[in-house]
Amino acid sequence: MDKTFIIGAGPAGLTAALELSRLGRPAIVLEQDSTVGGLARTVEYKGYRFDIGGHRFFTKAPLVEDIWRELLGADLLEIQRLSRIYYRGRYFDYPLRPLNAVLGLGPFEACRILLSYLRARLAPLPEEPDFESWVINRFGRRLYEIFFKSYTEKVWGMPCHEISSDWAAQRIKNLDLAAALRNAFTRTGAVGDGAIVTTLIDRFLYPRLGPGMMWESCRARLERSGVPTWTGTRVLKLHHSDHHSGRRVTRLTVDRGGELSTLDVDQVLCSMPLQALVGCLDPAPPGAVRAAARQLRYRDFLAVVLIVDRPRVFPDNWLYVHSPEVRVGRIQNFKNWSEAMVPDPSRTSLGLEYFVHEHDELLGKTDQELAALGARELQALGLVDASEVIDSVVVRVPKAYPVYDHRYRDVLSRMLPYLRSFSNLQLMGRNGQHRYNNQDHSMLTGIYAARNLAGANYDIWSVNVDLQHHETATTDPDVGGGNQPRRPHLDRLTPERVASGVTTSY
């Protein structure tokens, strides 16, 4: 019997296990955390449930949506989206509505925006090497300064003129001020080629008890099928040797609850971070591969969840905070994702999201200090009085977002040939590929990895370049459903520093 081990019980790992069980192939899932779901888990605190960030369930891949519906049934809710931007003490509808914007900014500022946009259209910047110039050419400088600059720099911790324009083209492809205005008046969300701008989609799916509900359901389904998930199990070593078919992983050394054991393996599907994987290989990879792995960079994430003694605070699912005077970048209102996320209807839980580098001063603060900061910022934004915050909890997520700095492509090019030389090791998921995957992208990498074990030949690395749906979604019914993924044509990127003369500080 094949001994297949899946490292990581996030969306990629559990979906791979589910697909393998359907193919009649046994497997064991290894997860170092005590819960499943990875970044898509749901954290519970005194009955309050919250996401690690907000997880909209939207996909272009029918087979992924089929899994969601199969695992959740009636617990998969359809949610009306409402999100706004906070700027200069006012709240602006997002997507943009002209009347709301004019009333919020005033007619003088609205005229400045229009004139700035017309100037950009009549005399665009001749080159678009960075995020700033790309956005200015499509929205005008004034709108860029109001609705793009501050928030983007909060999230990624670098100036917009140092962020690659490739990321802007991916994230807000097909959307400019004219498209936003058309949508505001027609509410279709369509652009010229018939695609739907995902930013403008006003409904999405969501599990009644948060995204972790799906992954707990998936784990239970796997257990009933004879596919166990070993939580609290850390992979320490992947032992390998040379074979006629290439390098092969032969054994795993794992720490399961303080007890070390060695597991013989035939196949490994891996979603652990590439940096950690390289450090676990035994014998160690060549020095150039190890050096490259050390250069991978990440953006960490802090979720400061505050329990507010008020039944309603604001009607949005989430707010984007563009005001530079506060550190918080986004505020989730979990009760407005699902009422069941909050056990006491007289109270509200708010998730304040802070984006940090690994040496950021916020990481040195205690949970109590972070909660006090969050309460002060809520009060500064005029949302609640700090005295209304009656409880709090902080979740720290290292390596939440892979950063594409100017070395990124070179770093991977020095690592991947060696990692791909293993004949029985497949890399999948966000951290397993150091790619900024959405949940459904990660699920597809797991499906394709599982099918490869059954004789298919999927290019797992093409998954999130084909489903470039974060900002635009076509209605192609075949995406994700054929024997092979369609060929990629555009990568979905996190910000990448412009290479010319820029030194990264990560």
LOGUTOR-62529 format. One line per field, with one value per residue (C-alpha): x, y, z. Coordinates in steps of 0.25 Angstrom, whole numbers, padded with zeros to 4 digits. Example, Ala and Ser with C-alpha at 12.3 -4.5 7.8 and 13.67 -1.06 7.14 Angstrom:
BEGIN
xx <- c(0049_0055)
yy <- c(-0018_-0004)
zz <- c(0031_0029)
This chain:
BEGIN
xx <- c(0000_0005_0010_0005_0007_0002_0009_-0001_-0016_-0019_-0028_-0018_-0014_-0028_-0034_-0022_-0026_-0041_-0037_-0028_-0039_-0049_-0038_-0037_-0023_-0020_-0012_-0009_-0009_0001_-0002_0007_-0004_-0015_-0026_-0028_-0030_-0017_-0019_-0034_-0037_-0047_-0042_-0052_-0051_-0062_-0072_-0067_-0063_-0054_-0045_-0031_-0035_-0048_-0050_-0060_-0064_-0064_-0058_-0058_-0055_-0068_-0061_-0057_-0071_-0076_-0067_-0072_-0086_-0084_-0077_-0086_-0099_-0109_-0098_-0093_-0099_-0101_-0096_-0099_-0086_-0085_-0071_-0067_-0054_-0051_-0045_-0044_-0054_-0064_-0069_-0069_-0077_-0068_-0070_-0071_-0084_-0083_-0094_-0088_-0074_-0078_-0086_-0075_-0063_-0071_-0073_-0059_-0052_-0060_-0056_-0042_-0043_-0050_-0040_-0028_-0034_-0036_-0022_-0017_-0025_-0021_-0006_-0003_0010_0019_0023_0017_0028_0021_0008_0007_0008_-0001_-0012_-0010_-0012_-0025_-0031_-0024_-0014_-0024_-0032_-0020_-0016_-0029_-0033_-0021_-0008_-0009_-0016_-0007_0005_-0001_-0003_0011_0020_0027_0024_0015_0026_0034_0023_0022_0011_0010_0002_-0007_-0010_-0014_-0021_-0030_-0029_-0040_-0045_-0042_-0050_-0059_-0062_-0065_-0075_-0082_-0084_-0089_-0100_-0103_-0099_-0096_-0081_-0078_-0066_-0064_-0061_-0073_-0064_-0069_-0060_-0059_-0057_-0071_-0078_-0088_-0091_-0082_-0083_-0079_-0080_-0090_-0078_-0067_-0057_-0052_-0065_-0063_-0049_-0054_-0065_-0054_-0046_-0058_-0061_-0047_-0047_-0060_-0053_-0041_-0032_-0027_-0021_-0010_-0011_0001_0010_0023_0031_0046_0053_0050_0061_0064_0074_0077_0069_0069_0057_0063_0063_0053_0048_0049_0046_0040_0044_0033_0030_0016_0013_0028_0030_0040_0037_0041_0031_0034_0028_0025_0019_0019_0010_0015_0009_0019_0027_0038_0048_0045_0044_0058_0063_0057_0063_0073_0084_0084_0082_0094_0098_0092_0079_0079_0084_0073_0063_0068_0065_0050_0042_0028_0018_0013_-0001_-0008_-0022_-0027_-0041_-0049_-0062_-0071_-0083_-0092_-0102_-0098_-0086_-0086_-0094_-0082_-0075_-0062_-0056_-0044_-0037_-0029_-0026_-0011_-0013_-0016_-0008_-0020_-0022_-0036_-0047_-0055_-0069_-0071_-0086_-0089_-0082_-0091_-0100_-0095_-0081_-0085_-0091_-0098_-0107_-0105_-0090_-0081_-0067_-0058_-0045_-0035_-0024_-0010_0001_0015_0029_0036_0043_0032_0030_0016_0021_0028_0015_0007_-0007_-0012_-0004_-0009_-0024_-0022_-0017_-0028_-0038_-0032_-0032_-0047_-0050_-0041_-0049_-0062_-0067_-0068_-0064_-0052_-0060_-0069_-0058_-0061_-0051_-0041_-0032_-0020_-0016_-0002_0001_0015_0018_0004_0007_0018_0025_0030_0042_0051_0059_0047_0048_0063_0061_0051_0059_0071_0062_0052_0061_0066_0052_0046_0057_0050_0041_0032_0030_0020_0018_0005_-0003_0001_0013_0017_0019_0022_0011_-0001_-0012_-0026_-0033_-0039_-0025_-0019_-0030_-0028_-0013_-0017_-0027_-0016_-0005_-0015_-0018_-0004_-0002_-0013_-0005_-0009_0001_-0004_0005_0002_0009_0000_-0013_-0013_-0008_-0020_-0031_-0027_-0041_-0037_-0042_-0048_-0057_-0061_-0072_-0065_-0071_-0060_-0049_-0044_-0052_-0044_-0033_-0022_-0022_-0022_-0009_-0006_-0005_-0004_0002_-0006_0005_0007_0014_0028_0039_0044_0057_0065_0073_0064_0069_0059_0058_0051)
yy <- c(0000_0014_0022_0036_0048_0062_0072_0083_0083_0096_0098_0091_0079_0076_0077_0068_0058_0059_0057_0045_0038_0040_0033_0022_0025_0025_0037_0043_0058_0064_0078_0085_0093_0088_0092_0091_0101_0109_0123_0120_0115_0121_0125_0124_0132_0130_0127_0138_0133_0141_0140_0142_0153_0152_0141_0143_0130_0134_0125_0123_0108_0100_0088_0097_0102_0088_0084_0096_0093_0078_0080_0091_0089_0099_0105_0112_0125_0136_0149_0163_0171_0184_0191_0205_0214_0223_0236_0249_0246_0241_0228_0226_0214_0204_0202_0216_0223_0237_0244_0238_0242_0257_0258_0253_0260_0272_0278_0286_0273_0265_0275_0274_0259_0260_0270_0261_0249_0257_0262_0247_0243_0254_0254_0241_0238_0232_0220_0211_0204_0205_0204_0219_0223_0211_0216_0231_0228_0221_0229_0242_0247_0253_0240_0232_0241_0239_0225_0217_0222_0221_0208_0201_0206_0201_0187_0185_0194_0201_0214_0212_0217_0205_0195_0188_0192_0177_0176_0188_0182_0168_0174_0184_0179_0185_0195_0210_0222_0221_0207_0210_0221_0212_0202_0212_0216_0202_0193_0182_0180_0178_0183_0184_0170_0164_0161_0164_0172_0164_0177_0181_0168_0171_0156_0145_0131_0129_0118_0120_0119_0124_0118_0108_0101_0096_0091_0084_0078_0073_0067_0059_0054_0049_0042_0035_0031_0025_0037_0043_0057_0057_0071_0075_0068_0075_0070_0072_0065_0060_0050_0047_0039_0038_0028_0025_0033_0045_0049_0043_0046_0033_0036_0047_0050_0056_0061_0057_0062_0062_0048_0046_0036_0032_0030_0022_0029_0027_0041_0054_0066_0078_0092_0096_0109_0107_0114_0103_0092_0095_0095_0081_0074_0063_0063_0078_0084_0091_0104_0113_0107_0109_0124_0126_0121_0130_0142_0139_0150_0151_0161_0157_0160_0164_0162_0170_0166_0175_0171_0183_0185_0189_0181_0189_0198_0199_0192_0188_0174_0181_0195_0200_0210_0220_0230_0231_0236_0222_0209_0200_0196_0189_0186_0173_0173_0158_0159_0165_0153_0143_0146_0132_0137_0145_0138_0150_0158_0170_0171_0172_0167_0175_0170_0181_0177_0182_0178_0178_0173_0163_0174_0184_0190_0186_0171_0175_0180_0171_0167_0177_0188_0184_0184_0198_0203_0197_0203_0217_0216_0211_0224_0233_0228_0231_0217_0214_0220_0212_0210_0201_0191_0180_0169_0166_0155_0156_0146_0147_0141_0141_0139_0142_0149_0145_0157_0159_0168_0171_0158_0149_0143_0141_0134_0124_0122_0117_0108_0102_0094_0086_0084_0080_0069_0061_0050_0048_0062_0072_0086_0093_0104_0118_0116_0103_0111_0124_0130_0139_0129_0131_0120_0114_0115_0107_0096_0094_0092_0081_0075_0075_0069_0058_0055_0055_0043_0036_0038_0052_0062_0076_0088_0092_0105_0110_0110_0124_0130_0124_0127_0142_0145_0154_0167_0161_0149_0143_0133_0122_0109_0101_0107_0097_0086_0079_0069_0080_0094_0105_0111_0123_0137_0146_0144_0149_0156_0163_0176_0175_0185_0192_0186_0198_0204_0200_0194_0185_0187_0174)
zz <- c(0000_-0004_0008_0004_0014_0013_0020_0025_0027_0021_0008_-0001_0008_0012_-0002_-0007_0004_0000_-0015_-0012_-0004_-0016_-0024_-0014_-0010_0005_0012_0025_0027_0037_0043_0053_0059_0068_0058_0043_0032_0032_0029_0026_0040_0049_0063_0075_0087_0098_0087_0078_0064_0055_0042_0040_0031_0024_0014_0004_-0003_-0018_-0029_-0044_-0043_-0042_-0036_-0024_-0022_-0023_-0011_-0003_-0005_-0003_0011_0016_0010_0016_0025_0013_0013_0002_0008_0003_0002_0008_0010_0010_0011_0023_0019_0025_0036_0025_0020_0005_-0002_-0009_-0020_-0024_-0025_-0031_-0022_-0009_-0013_-0017_-0004_0004_-0003_-0006_-0020_-0020_-0018_-0028_-0038_-0035_-0036_-0050_-0055_-0050_-0057_-0070_-0069_-0067_-0079_-0088_-0084_-0078_-0071_-0082_-0074_-0063_-0056_-0042_-0035_-0034_-0048_-0053_-0044_-0047_-0062_-0059_-0048_-0048_-0037_-0028_-0027_-0025_-0013_-0007_-0009_-0012_-0007_0009_0009_0000_0007_0020_0015_0008_0017_0005_-0003_-0015_-0025_-0021_-0023_-0037_-0047_-0050_-0036_-0040_-0053_-0046_-0035_-0042_-0056_-0065_-0055_-0056_-0052_-0065_-0062_-0047_-0051_-0061_-0050_-0041_-0051_-0056_-0045_-0054_-0050_-0065_-0073_-0088_-0090_-0082_-0070_-0056_-0047_-0034_-0026_-0031_-0028_-0017_-0012_-0008_-0001_0014_0024_0035_0046_0038_0028_0038_0038_0025_0028_0041_0032_0022_0033_0039_0025_0023_0036_0033_0020_0027_0024_0038_0041_0051_0058_0067_0058_0053_0042_0046_0034_0020_0018_0003_-0006_-0021_-0029_-0044_-0045_-0038_-0024_-0015_-0001_0007_0021_0030_0044_0052_0066_0070_0084_0088_0083_0071_0061_0047_0036_0023_0011_-0004_-0008_-0001_-0004_0003_0007_0018_0015_0005_0014_0025_0015_0010_0024_0027_0015_0019_0013_0013_-0001_-0008_-0002_-0013_-0010_0005_0003_-0007_0003_0014_0004_0004_0011_0017_0022_0036_0041_0054_0057_0069_0072_0081_0088_0088_0097_0086_0077_0065_0061_0046_0035_0027_0026_0026_0025_0018_0027_0018_0028_0031_0045_0050_0048_0046_0031_0031_0041_0040_0046_0048_0052_0038_0032_0040_0052_0057_0059_0071_0083_0090_0081_0090_0086_0074_0071_0062_0056_0054_0044_0045_0035_0039_0036_0045_0053_0054_0067_0068_0069_0082_0089_0098_0095_0105_0099_0085_0090_0096_0083_0075_0085_0084_0069_0068_0077_0068_0056_0063_0063_0077_0091_0096_0109_0101_0098_0109_0104_0094_0088_0079_0068_0062_0049_0044_0029_0025_0012_0003_-0002_-0016_-0015_-0026_-0023_-0023_-0037_-0036_-0022_-0027_-0040_-0031_-0022_-0031_-0041_-0029_-0022_-0035_-0036_-0026_-0033_-0021_-0015_-0020_-0015_-0013_-0006_-0003_0006_-0001_-0014_-0008_-0016_-0012_-0014_-0011_-0004_-0017_-0024_-0012_-0013_-0028_-0025_-0016_-0026_-0037_-0028_-0024_-0038_-0042_-0033_-0041_-0054_-0058_-0062_-0057_-0056_-0041_-0043_-0054_-0044_-0039_-0052_-0059_-0049_-0049_-0042_-0030_-0038_-0051_-0053_-0066_-0067_-0074_-0069_-0072_-0063_-0054_-0059_-0070_-0071_-0071_-0067_-0077_-0080_-0072_-0077_-0065_-0051_-0039_-0031_-0018_-0019_-0024_-0022_-0035_-0037_-0043_-0032_-0020_-0008_0000_0015_0018)
